Amino acid sequence: MESNQAFLRLFDASNLADVQGIYLEQLFVQPLGSGESRSQNIEITFPLADGRVKWIRFTQYLYSVEGETTIEGLVEDITELKQAELALREFNETLEERVRERTAELEEVNAQLESFTYSVSHDLRAPLRGILFFAEMLLKDKGNELDATAQDYLSRINDAASLMNTLIENLLEYGRLSKANLPLQAVSLNLIVARSIAQLEAEIAQKQARITVVETLPTVLAHPATLLQVLANLLSNALKFVQPGIEPQVRVYAEADDEYIYLWVEDNGIGIEEKFQERIFGLFDRLHGQEVYPGTGIGLAIANKGVDRMGGAIGLKSTVGIGTRFWVKLRKCES
């Protein structure tokens, strides 16, 4: 048996004696007769002196001429490949167990969320309704007997309890959106926009706002109730966040590309600084004080969650002091 330095390096050997355990001819089980030949591809393990094991692939051609057997071929170190295959096999063997464990964890989290939602819905709202009721009764029945300071305190209690009630309702709605089944169907944007404006009729009249709808709006693939809520939140914000004394001007229109419809809600409001534009979609992220622009800070988080659950996206373009353009990306409804 003969070898070159490349062969020795393959086995981390310094001389041929270190690899005498590999007798390549024995890799062929059947002996050869004169004039015969045979080829094969085989993989073997080879223990090194330091305890490591190398995987070697032999691509061989064996032939015999006049009683002399000769082996020619290619010798490859496939240790890294085999280690990767082993790691992948072990990963696959444990994957199912890890999936079961992860599923059990998610089920536990969902159960805890259900318990929290029930607690918020019942345990917290019951005393809150009591506060609202008795504050209103005091103002109604005993208001004339109270001085101006006491009446102001009761009004503040009533306002704070009302805000807390709205906050709880919004949190519950956000939680429902996270787990609710939202089957999508063909939805007319013309109809959804009209219903959203109708919901805000009193606010529009109070603000003396003008909402312009660039018709005809297309049909999209969406969940009607969720899309209605999203659009109502965007229109409500457009009416709210304007400078004092400015009449809100809102424009609603749509654009399309190959796959999606982009519904735009454009206002003449106070605008949003660029550094805050991603924050506003988070829960409780308010950029202005309650006394300036009332609200819970959850409306845009609900809109973002709803659009995401429908397979779309939401974003904005804004200039401080000029206004904001919100866009909602919705799936196109194929005719």
Summary of the structure (lengths in Angstrom):
residues: 335
radius of gyration: 36.7
end to end distance: 75.2
largest distance: 127.0
contacts: 897
relative contact order: 0.08
helix: 49%
strand: 23%
